[in-house]
Amino acid sequence: MDVAVATDSTAPGLDPDNALLLAELQRRGLDARPVVWDDPNVDWSACRLCVVRATWDYVQRRAEFLAWAERVAAVTRLANDVAILRWSSHKSYLRDLDERGVPIVPTEFVDRGTPLSLAELLDARGWREAVVKPAVSASGRETFKAARGGGLALAQERFERLVAAEDVLVQAYMAGVTDCGEVSLVYIAGAYSHALRRRPAAGDFRVQGLYGGTIERVRPRTSELLVADRVLEAGPRGPLYARVDILTDGAGELRLNEFELVEPRLHFALCREAAARLADAVCGALRQGREARVSAAAREQA
């Protein structure tokens, strides 16, 4: 097998979006197949490249997922690579990017088991509302809003249950999500590919389709491209794919919400040429791997 497209048991044949990538790979003459990442019967050494694309169930099994990635990387090439997966799969990466000058959504990082009063945090930070989310999460899992007022006691109870089990982020609520939504900029092999605007349903703040959010392809503003480029420059080297999610704060400033490098939806259905771009990037990675093996063999014979 040339390329294994890693998925999970909930979508073993790939979702329709990633199926477009599979078709593009096969159109290029590659033996490309979807493979469930935690299938114990898979011989990963039998493929030349494993592309992580739809391993969405990793969020509650992160340690197991990273151990799997280490094993795969020991016998074949993995994209994105293990270092990128480890860094990006825990949202503490936002602290790293903040220290490197990237304008992130203001965030309080709360370690598992740490006692914290949301009311006191809101007062100290001067926030009227905040968003609470797990540090390892996807698709809005356990993400909720905490606001000053009568509902704060219930939010505190929910926060305490969450932080008892895992690391948590508490972020300033970006009111701009209601009017502007979230802009997602997709990069393939380090180059900008396309952009999307994701909007929440009326009365919600979560942009995922699971909660009624909508999505459309857009042309990004220059300011959005500049912020996304800064994120790419400050992040880990060499991702095969990346998605930069940007929100607008109350002052109209752009802020990084998330930098997705594990299994982001790239929305090929709205930009079919992007599936071809990623397939070309995969071909390039295969060529690099072949050249590296030839070079290594030549050194051994010298």
C-alpha positions as CSV (number, residue, x, y, z in Angstrom):
1,M,0.0,0.0,0.0
2,D,1.3,3.5,-0.9
3,V,-0.9,5.6,1.4
4,A,-3.0,4.7,4.5
5,V,-5.5,7.4,5.3
6,A,-6.0,7.1,9.0
7,T,-9.6,7.2,10.2
8,D,-11.5,5.8,13.2
9,S,-14.1,3.2,13.7
10,T,-17.0,5.7,13.6
11,A,-16.2,6.4,9.9
12,P,-14.0,3.4,8.7
13,G,-14.7,4.2,5.1
14,L,-14.0,7.9,5.4
15,D,-16.5,10.7,5.6
16,P,-17.6,12.2,2.2
17,D,-15.1,15.1,2.6
18,N,-12.0,12.9,3.0
19,A,-13.4,10.5,0.4
20,L,-12.6,13.3,-2.1
21,L,-8.9,13.2,-1.0
22,L,-8.9,9.4,-1.4
23,A,-10.3,9.7,-4.9
24,E,-7.6,12.2,-5.8
25,L,-4.8,9.9,-4.5
26,Q,-6.2,7.0,-6.4
27,R,-6.5,9.2,-9.5
28,R,-2.7,9.7,-9.3
29,G,-2.2,5.9,-9.5
30,L,-1.5,5.5,-5.7
31,D,-2.8,2.5,-3.8
32,A,-4.5,4.6,-1.1
33,R,-7.0,3.1,1.4
34,P,-8.8,4.2,4.6
35,V,-7.4,2.4,7.7
36,V,-8.8,2.6,11.2
37,W,-6.0,3.9,13.4
38,D,-6.5,1.5,16.4
39,D,-7.1,-1.6,14.4
40,P,-4.6,-4.2,15.9
41,N,-4.5,-6.2,12.7
42,V,-2.9,-3.4,10.6
43,D,0.7,-3.8,9.5
44,W,1.7,-0.2,9.3
45,S,5.1,-1.1,7.8
46,A,3.3,-2.2,4.7
47,C,2.5,1.4,3.7
48,R,4.8,4.0,2.5
49,L,3.0,6.9,4.2
50,C,0.2,7.2,6.8
51,V,-1.8,10.4,6.6
52,V,-3.8,11.2,9.7
53,R,-7.2,12.6,8.6
54,A,-10.2,11.4,10.5
55,T,-9.0,10.0,13.9
56,W,-11.7,12.0,15.7
57,D,-12.1,9.6,18.7
58,Y,-8.5,10.3,19.9
59,V,-9.7,13.2,22.2
60,Q,-10.6,10.9,25.0
61,R,-7.7,8.5,24.3
62,R,-4.9,11.0,23.7
63,A,-2.1,8.9,25.4
64,E,-3.1,5.8,23.5
65,F,-3.3,7.8,20.2
66,L,0.2,9.3,20.7
67,A,1.6,5.9,21.6
68,W,0.1,4.6,18.3
69,A,1.7,7.5,16.4
70,E,5.1,6.6,17.9
71,R,4.7,3.0,16.8
72,V,3.7,4.0,13.3
73,A,6.4,6.6,12.9
74,A,9.0,3.9,13.8
75,V,8.1,1.8,10.8
76,T,6.9,4.3,8.2
77,R,6.3,8.0,7.5
78,L,3.5,9.8,9.4
79,A,1.9,13.1,8.4
80,N,1.4,15.1,10.3
81,D,4.4,13.8,12.3
82,V,4.5,12.7,15.9
83,A,5.9,15.9,17.3
84,I,3.2,18.0,15.6
85,L,0.5,15.6,16.8
86,R,1.7,15.7,20.4
87,W,2.0,19.5,20.4
88,S,-1.3,20.3,18.7
89,S,-3.4,17.7,20.5
90,H,-3.3,19.7,23.7
91,K,-4.5,23.3,23.6
92,S,-1.6,24.4,25.8
93,Y,0.1,25.1,22.5
94,L,-1.8,28.4,22.6
95,R,0.5,29.5,25.4
96,D,3.5,28.7,23.2
97,L,2.1,30.8,20.4
98,D,1.2,33.6,22.7
99,E,4.8,33.7,23.9
100,R,5.9,33.9,20.3
101,G,3.8,37.0,19.6
102,V,0.7,35.4,18.1
103,P,-2.5,37.3,19.2
104,I,-4.5,34.5,20.8
105,V,-8.0,34.7,22.4
106,P,-7.2,35.7,26.1
107,T,-6.9,32.4,27.9
108,E,-6.6,31.0,31.5
109,F,-4.9,27.6,31.4
110,V,-6.2,25.5,34.3
111,D,-4.5,22.2,35.2
112,R,-6.5,19.2,36.1
113,G,-7.6,19.3,39.7
114,T,-6.9,23.0,40.2
115,P,-9.6,24.8,42.3
116,L,-10.8,28.0,40.6
117,S,-13.7,30.3,41.0
118,L,-15.2,31.4,37.7
119,A,-16.7,34.4,39.4
120,E,-13.3,35.5,40.7
121,L,-11.7,34.9,37.4
122,L,-14.2,37.0,35.5
123,D,-13.7,39.8,38.0
124,A,-9.9,39.6,37.8
125,R,-9.9,39.5,34.1
126,G,-12.6,42.0,33.6
127,W,-14.6,39.6,31.4
128,R,-18.4,39.6,31.4
129,E,-18.5,36.2,29.7
130,A,-16.1,33.3,29.1
131,V,-16.0,30.1,27.2
132,V,-14.9,26.9,29.0
133,K,-13.5,24.0,27.1
134,P,-11.3,20.9,27.7
135,A,-7.6,21.3,26.7
136,V,-8.0,18.1,24.6
137,S,-11.2,18.4,22.6
138,A,-12.8,18.5,19.2
139,S,-16.2,19.3,17.7
140,G,-17.1,21.5,20.7
141,R,-17.0,18.6,23.2
142,E,-17.8,19.8,26.7
143,T,-17.6,23.4,25.6
144,F,-19.9,25.9,27.3
145,K,-20.3,29.5,28.2
146,A,-20.0,31.1,31.7
147,A,-21.4,34.5,32.3
148,R,-22.0,36.9,35.2
149,G,-25.5,36.5,36.6
150,G,-27.7,33.8,37.9
151,G,-26.5,31.0,35.7
152,L,-22.9,31.2,36.9
153,A,-23.5,28.8,39.8
154,L,-24.5,26.1,37.3
155,A,-21.4,26.9,35.1
156,Q,-19.2,26.6,38.2
157,E,-20.6,23.1,39.0
158,R,-20.0,22.0,35.4
159,F,-16.5,23.5,35.4
160,E,-15.6,21.7,38.6
161,R,-16.8,18.3,37.2
162,L,-14.7,19.0,34.1
163,V,-11.5,20.1,35.8
164,A,-11.6,17.2,38.1
165,A,-11.1,14.9,35.1
166,E,-8.9,16.9,32.7
167,D,-7.0,20.1,31.9
168,V,-9.3,23.0,31.0
169,L,-9.2,26.3,29.2
170,V,-11.2,29.3,30.2
171,Q,-11.2,31.9,27.4
172,A,-12.7,35.4,27.0
173,Y,-15.9,35.2,25.0
174,M,-15.4,36.8,21.6
175,A,-18.7,38.6,20.9
176,G,-17.7,39.0,17.3
177,V,-18.5,35.3,16.7
178,T,-22.2,36.3,16.6
179,D,-21.8,38.8,13.8
180,C,-18.7,37.6,12.0
181,G,-18.5,34.0,12.8
182,E,-15.1,32.2,12.8
183,V,-12.8,32.4,9.8
184,S,-10.8,29.2,9.1
185,L,-7.8,29.4,6.8
186,V,-6.5,26.2,5.4
187,Y,-2.9,25.6,4.5
188,I,-1.4,22.7,2.5
189,A,2.3,22.0,2.6
190,G,2.8,25.4,4.1
191,A,0.9,27.3,1.4
192,Y,-2.4,29.0,1.8
193,S,-5.2,27.0,0.0
194,H,-8.7,28.4,0.9
195,A,-10.8,30.0,3.6
196,L,-14.2,29.4,5.2
197,R,-16.5,31.3,7.4
198,R,-18.3,29.3,10.0
199,R,-21.3,30.9,11.8
200,P,-23.2,29.7,14.8
201,A,-26.9,29.1,14.9
202,A,-29.1,31.8,16.4
203,G,-28.7,31.9,20.1
204,D,-25.5,29.7,20.1
205,F,-21.8,30.5,19.9
206,R,-20.5,27.2,18.7
207,V,-19.8,27.1,15.0
208,Q,-19.8,23.4,14.4
209,G,-22.5,21.9,12.3
210,L,-23.4,19.5,15.1
211,Y,-24.9,22.6,16.9
212,G,-26.6,24.1,13.8
213,G,-23.6,26.1,12.6
214,T,-23.3,26.9,8.9
215,I,-20.3,27.2,6.7
216,E,-19.4,29.0,3.4
217,R,-16.3,29.5,1.4
218,V,-15.0,33.1,1.5
219,R,-12.1,35.2,0.3
220,P,-10.1,36.2,3.4
221,R,-9.1,39.7,4.2
222,T,-5.4,40.6,4.0
223,S,-5.4,41.1,7.8
224,E,-6.7,37.6,8.3
225,L,-4.0,36.2,6.0
226,L,-1.3,38.1,7.9
227,V,-2.4,36.7,11.2
228,A,-2.6,33.1,9.8
229,D,0.8,33.5,8.3
230,R,2.2,34.5,11.7
231,V,0.6,31.4,13.2
232,L,2.3,29.2,10.6
233,E,5.6,30.8,11.1
234,A,5.4,30.5,14.9
235,G,4.2,26.9,14.8
236,P,6.0,23.6,14.2
237,R,7.9,23.1,11.0
238,G,6.6,21.1,8.0
239,P,2.9,20.3,8.6
240,L,1.3,18.6,5.5
241,Y,-1.9,20.4,6.3
242,A,-3.1,23.0,8.9
243,R,-6.2,25.0,9.7
244,V,-6.0,28.4,11.4
245,D,-9.3,29.5,13.2
246,I,-9.6,33.2,13.8
247,L,-12.1,35.2,15.8
248,T,-12.7,39.0,16.1
249,D,-12.7,40.5,19.6
250,G,-14.9,43.3,20.9
251,A,-12.3,45.9,19.7
252,G,-12.3,44.5,16.2
253,E,-8.9,42.9,16.6
254,L,-8.2,39.4,15.2
255,R,-7.4,36.6,17.6
256,L,-6.3,33.0,17.1
257,N,-8.9,30.7,18.5
258,E,-7.3,27.3,17.5
259,F,-4.5,26.0,15.3
260,E,-5.6,22.6,14.0
261,L,-2.9,20.1,13.0
262,V,-4.2,16.7,14.1
263,E,-7.5,16.0,12.2
264,P,-9.2,19.2,11.1
265,R,-12.0,19.2,8.7
266,L,-10.6,20.9,5.6
267,H,-14.0,21.1,3.8
268,F,-12.9,19.8,0.4
269,A,-16.6,19.7,-0.7
270,L,-16.5,23.5,-0.7
271,C,-13.0,23.6,-2.4
272,R,-12.5,20.5,-4.4
273,E,-9.2,21.8,-5.9
274,A,-7.8,21.7,-2.3
275,A,-8.2,17.9,-2.3
276,A,-6.1,17.8,-5.4
277,R,-3.5,20.1,-3.7
278,L,-3.3,17.8,-0.7
279,A,-3.0,14.8,-3.0
280,D,-0.1,16.5,-4.8
281,A,1.5,17.3,-1.4
282,V,1.2,13.6,-0.5
283,C,3.0,12.7,-3.8
284,G,5.7,15.1,-2.9
285,A,6.1,13.5,0.5
286,L,6.4,10.1,-1.1
287,R,9.1,11.3,-3.5
288,Q,11.0,12.8,-0.6
289,G,10.8,9.6,1.3
290,R,12.0,7.6,-1.7
291,E,14.9,10.0,-2.2
292,A,15.9,9.8,1.4
293,R,16.0,6.0,1.3
294,V,18.1,6.1,-1.9
295,S,20.5,8.5,-0.2
296,A,20.7,6.4,2.9
297,A,21.4,3.3,0.8
298,A,24.2,5.1,-1.1
299,R,25.8,6.2,2.2
300,E,25.8,2.6,3.4
301,Q,27.5,1.4,0.3
302,A,30.1,4.1,0.3
